[in-house]
Amino acid sequence: MNQTSSVDAVAKIEVYLVDLSQDSPYLGSLREGETVNESGYFVRQGNRTVYPRNSRSLVVRLETENGVVGWGETYGLVAPQATAAIIIDLLTNFVVGRDPFEVEAVHDDLYDLMRVRGYTGGFYLDALSAIDIALWDIAGKIAGVPVAELLGGFQHQNIPAYVSGLPEDTLEKRCELAKSWQRRGFDAFKFALPVADQGAVAELKALRRTLGQEVRIGIDLHWSLNVGEAIALAKDLQSEDPWFLEAPVATEEIEALRMVAQNSAARIAVGEEWRTRYDARLRIDRQACHIVQPEMGHTGITQFIRIGRYAQQQGLEIIPHATIGSGIFLAASLQASAALKGTTFHEFQHSIFGPFRHFTGDALSCEEGAYHLTSTPGHGVEPADAMLANMTPITAA
């Protein structure tokens, strides 16, 4: 970041849990055999992954000595108190007193702190990502420019969006939901295998009949298959022209991912669970994917842009992931995505975006099939009263 400033150091960090509860869980109603336990969690049978019945997110508020406020956000679906404790107990006193314009140096210093204690992923780097986003927000506000300008400038003012999830209980209703978004100008979609109750082939065929041959339709496989199953499924789906197959095999199985990418006609998309450029290089250098999907809630802006730039250098397409959140890391993701020439689409979590878009200004706009970016300084969003009412402060135990 080529900026200079008189130092307005970070003075305070606050952490909040944001209630994102809805009538139905993420991706729709519970399926047979799925029950909520006493802690509020259930396991999707289709991918053996835990979800909370009531969604939530973790938000941080940084304030400088001169009163400039920056907002960050990270993944808060599972055990958010663990991530909050890392921020409060460990990271805060290594960030207070630092210059926000040294955001990449701060990131790398914090990353190095845990080099011998599992620094490569999980709650620690999620905590780091929230702070990173807030620091970039402050730097943009002090400089009076959007984060994309700090990252080298806008390559896109509008980013095509794909409708993700289709959280309805039957295939017929999922098709109707997709059709309703098509009427609103969207021409790209993704469905999730764990709630495609009749299987991926039937789901894709029905959506193709409903939406037409020109529409892009991706499939999220949620790391649920082995090599043989993934290659066979890719072959079975080929006649229906899937846009991409996302996360076909377990993320640890890098060689298996490479085999699927090299032995099927499908375009393979991965990256939601990555935290760093090192995660990306392990897959990209093995030619194990065609599309890279960084998730801002896990990477923060610093690692997101590093992943994206490396993917660009290798000629890969960038289609960022958007997980469940209040909108803060979505705004940050759009700013970083706009600074990457290789960005072609961005995920649109319509079931989350609409109900919880409680921000001042118009920095989060997704209409007629695309996100439309503004030039608001920082990442562009500030919680409005409706969101502040859903935020509970977390303090040290």
PyMOL commands that set and color helices and strands:
alter all, ss='L'
color gray80, all
select helices_A, chain A and resi 80-95+100-113+122-143+147-150+171-183+193-195+200-211+227-240+254-262+277-284+296-313+328-338+350-353+385-388
alter helices_A, ss='H'
color red, helices_A
select strands_A, chain A and resi 10-19+41-44+49-52+56-64+69-74+158-165+188-192+216-220+245-246+268-270+291-292+317-318+346-348+366-367+370-372+391-394
alter strands_A, ss='S'
color yellow, strands_A
deselect
rebuild
show_as cartoon
